[in-house]
Amino acid sequence: QVQLVESGGGLVQPGGSLTLSCVASGFNFDMWTMAWFRQAPGKGRELAASIINTGGGTTYSDSVKGRFTISRDNSKNTVYLQMKSLKPEDTAVYYCGAPALNYWGQGTQVTVSP
């Protein structure tokens, strides 16, 4: 049974930081690119960042580049999203997933507000 469990979301002030974690099980985690997507209220889901199976290559959307860092620990079947200099427009539900397999977690809410 495939499971992806996100944690680490919450309420943070503008300029603050949060680190999201996603623990995966039920598939060969170290064989697949993993990604963090986000969906803001009233908007579609968009890619925030992705990381290839070895961790040696990453991509970021222009809106988060330079502020967010994606990483993974294949020994722990875990992918992380370190978020710094958060802005109100980063408010969204953040989902981790293995896009090629269409496996997704349930999401974790991040709210950036004074």
Secondary structure by P-SEA (a helix, b strand, c coil): cbbbbbcccccccccbbbbbbbbbccccccccccbbbbbcccccccccccccccccbbbbcccccccbbbbbcccccbbbbbbcccccccccccccccccccccccbbbbbbcc
